[in-house]
Amino acid sequence: MVLLGTIVNGICIIIGTLLGVFLHRIPENMKGTVMKAIGLAVVVLGLQMGLKSENFLIVIISLALGAAWGEWMNLEDKLNAVGTWLEKKMGSKKETSISQGFVTATLIFVIGAMAVIGALDSGIRGDHDVLYTKSIIDGFTSLILTTTLGIGVMFSAVPVVLYQGLIALFATQIHQWVPQGLMDTYIVEMTSTGGIMIFAIGLNLIGITKIRVANLLPGIIVVALVVGVMHAYQLYF
């Protein structure tokens, strides 16, 4: 089943959120320290991914153009608007709780090589191991996030399932159109670009910065465009 890994990922996020709701009485100091610890781990993960690029100019171009594109589309505010709408529907009394939880969790769970590579493995090879591993990580992370950011974390399962599911379904046919060399290059540069975004998320979680990371997301698409142009015209920087 092509979507098995993706479905398991979504279920783990929901289970982690529900457990987090029951464990919401965790002392504030403990929750704060744990969130800082997760933030530090996310920073290190993002740094490791960010250094994998084989052509960092592609990453710079992708982030710059992606940031401009994202600011023009105002993705951050639109994601927050979705979270606010969910908050009103749920009748939340905590200002921004559902919105912040939805946006933060979505960015953490969607951005990154594991989501893309895992979905590609599911679609191309029928191997769900990467997504199973991601599911465990996301489940634990959602538990901790929920104790601090609220039940909005659970709604991040929807974009995660849609995003990874579409990639997995597309991957079942991707070998017909995309040469293996081009796909390998894209995955490497996408990993680096996504890693820098994850690094920014970690800084936000720690409280050092307030980077509008959602507005950087189009950079992932720009990576594909830049790599595609370079491959088509055999350009090497």
C-alpha positions in Angstrom: 0.0 0.0 0.0 1.6 3.2 -1.2 0.1 5.4 1.4 0.7 3.2 4.4 3.7 5.1 5.8 1.9 8.4 5.4 -1.2 7.2 7.2 0.9 5.8 10.0 2.6 9.2 10.3 -0.7 11.0 10.6 -2.0 8.6 13.2 1.1 9.0 15.3 0.7 12.8 15.3 -2.9 12.4 16.4 -2.0 9.9 19.2 0.9 12.1 20.4 -1.5 15.1 20.5 -4.1 13.2 22.5 -1.5 12.0 25.0 -0.2 15.5 25.3 -3.8 16.7 26.2 -3.9 14.2 29.1 -0.4 15.2 30.2 -1.0 19.0 30.1 -0.5 19.3 33.8 3.2 18.9 33.3 4.9 21.7 35.3 5.5 24.8 33.2 9.3 24.8 34.0 9.6 21.3 32.8 7.6 22.0 29.6 9.7 25.1 29.0 13.0 23.2 29.4 11.7 20.3 27.3 10.7 22.7 24.5 14.1 24.4 24.6 15.7 20.9 24.4 13.6 20.0 21.4 14.5 23.4 19.9 18.2 22.7 20.3 17.8 19.3 18.7 15.9 20.8 15.8 18.7 23.4 15.4 21.3 20.6 15.2 19.2 18.6 12.8 18.7 21.6 10.6 22.4 22.4 10.7 23.3 18.8 9.7 20.9 18.9 6.8 21.9 22.4 5.7 25.6 21.3 5.3 24.7 18.5 2.9 24.6 20.8 -0.2 26.9 20.0 -3.1 26.3 23.4 -4.6 25.4 26.0 -2.0 24.7 28.7 -4.6 21.6 26.8 -5.5 20.5 26.9 -1.8 21.1 30.7 -1.6 19.2 31.4 -4.8 16.4 29.1 -3.7 16.0 30.7 -0.3 16.2 34.2 -1.6 13.7 33.8 -4.4 11.5 31.5 -2.2 11.5 34.1 0.6 10.4 36.8 -1.9 7.7 34.6 -3.3 6.5 33.6 0.1 6.3 37.2 1.3 4.4 38.1 -1.8 1.9 35.3 -1.1 1.9 36.1 2.6 2.0 32.4 3.5 2.7 32.9 7.1 -0.4 35.0 7.7 -2.5 32.6 5.7 -1.4 29.7 7.7 -2.1 31.6 10.9 -5.5 32.5 9.5 -6.3 28.8 9.0 -5.2 28.2 12.6 -7.4 31.1 13.8 -10.4 29.6 12.0 -9.8 26.3 13.6 -9.5 28.0 16.9 -12.9 29.6 16.5 -14.5 26.4 15.4 -13.1 24.6 18.5 -14.2 27.4 20.7 -10.7 27.8 22.2 -10.5 30.4 25.0 -6.7 30.6 24.7 -5.7 33.3 22.3 -3.5 32.0 19.4 -3.2 28.5 21.1 -4.7 26.5 18.2 -3.3 28.8 15.6 0.2 28.7 17.0 0.1 24.9 17.5 -1.1 24.2 14.0 1.4 26.5 12.3 4.4 25.4 14.4 3.7 21.7 14.1 2.9 21.9 10.4 6.3 23.6 9.7 8.2 21.0 11.8 6.5 17.9 10.4 6.2 19.0 6.8 9.6 20.6 6.1 12.6 18.3 5.8 14.2 15.5 3.9 12.5 12.7 5.8 9.1 13.8 4.6 10.1 13.9 0.9 12.6 11.0 0.9 10.2 8.9 2.9 7.3 9.6 0.6 9.5 8.9 -2.4 10.6 5.6 -1.0 7.0 4.7 -0.3 6.0 5.5 -3.9 9.0 4.2 -5.8 10.2 1.2 -3.8 7.2 0.5 -1.5 9.6 0.9 1.4 8.0 2.8 4.4 10.9 2.5 6.9 11.9 6.2 6.6 8.3 7.3 7.2 7.9 4.8 10.1 11.0 6.4 11.7 9.6 9.9 11.1 6.2 8.8 12.6 7.9 7.9 15.9 9.8 11.2 16.0 6.7 13.2 15.1 4.5 11.4 17.6 6.9 12.2 20.5 7.3 15.8 19.3 3.5 16.3 19.0 3.1 15.1 22.5 5.5 17.7 23.9 4.3 20.4 21.6 0.7 19.8 22.7 1.5 20.3 26.4 2.7 23.8 25.5 0.9 24.9 22.3 -2.4 23.0 22.7 -4.6 20.8 20.6 -3.9 22.7 17.4 -0.9 20.4 16.9 -3.4 17.6 16.0 -4.6 19.5 12.9 -1.1 19.4 11.4 -1.8 15.8 10.6 -4.0 16.9 7.7 -1.3 18.8 5.7 1.3 16.1 6.6 -0.9 13.4 5.1 -1.8 15.4 2.1 1.8 16.6 1.4 3.4 13.2 1.8 0.5 11.3 0.2 0.7 13.4 -2.9 4.5 12.9 -3.2 4.1 9.2 -2.7 1.4 8.9 -5.4 3.4 11.1 -7.7 6.5 9.0 -7.0 4.8 5.9 -8.4 5.1 7.5 -11.8 8.1 9.9 -11.4 10.6 7.5 -13.0 8.8 7.9 -16.3 9.7 11.6 -16.5 12.6 12.5 -14.2 16.1 11.0 -14.8 17.7 9.5 -11.7 20.6 11.9 -11.7 18.3 14.9 -11.7 16.3 13.4 -8.8 19.4 12.7 -6.8 20.6 16.3 -7.2 17.2 17.7 -6.2 17.0 15.6 -3.1 20.5 16.7 -2.0 19.8 20.4 -2.5 16.3 20.2 -1.2 17.7 18.6 1.9 20.1 21.5 2.5 17.5 24.2 1.7 14.9 22.5 4.0 17.6 22.0 6.7 18.2 25.8 6.9 14.4 26.3 7.3 14.4 23.6 10.1 17.4 25.5 11.7 15.2 28.6 11.7 12.3 26.7 13.3 14.7 25.6 16.0 15.8 29.1 16.7 12.1 30.2 16.9 11.3 27.3 19.4 14.2 28.4 21.6 12.9 32.0 21.5 16.0 33.5 19.9 14.3 34.7 16.7 10.9 35.2 15.2 11.6 34.2 11.6 8.6 33.9 9.3 9.6 30.4 8.2 6.4 29.7 6.4 7.3 32.4 3.9 10.4 30.5 3.0 8.6 27.4 2.0 8.4 28.3 -1.8 12.2 27.8 -1.7 11.6 24.1 -2.0 9.8 24.6 -5.3 12.5 27.0 -6.5 15.1 24.3 -5.8 13.4 22.0 -8.2 13.2 24.8 -10.9 16.9 25.8 -10.5 18.1 22.2 -10.5 15.9 21.5 -13.5 17.2 24.4 -15.5 20.8 23.5 -14.6 20.2 19.9 -15.8 18.5 21.0 -19.0 21.3 23.4 -20.0 24.1 21.5 -18.3 25.0 24.5 -16.2 27.5 24.1 -13.3 28.3 27.0 -10.9 
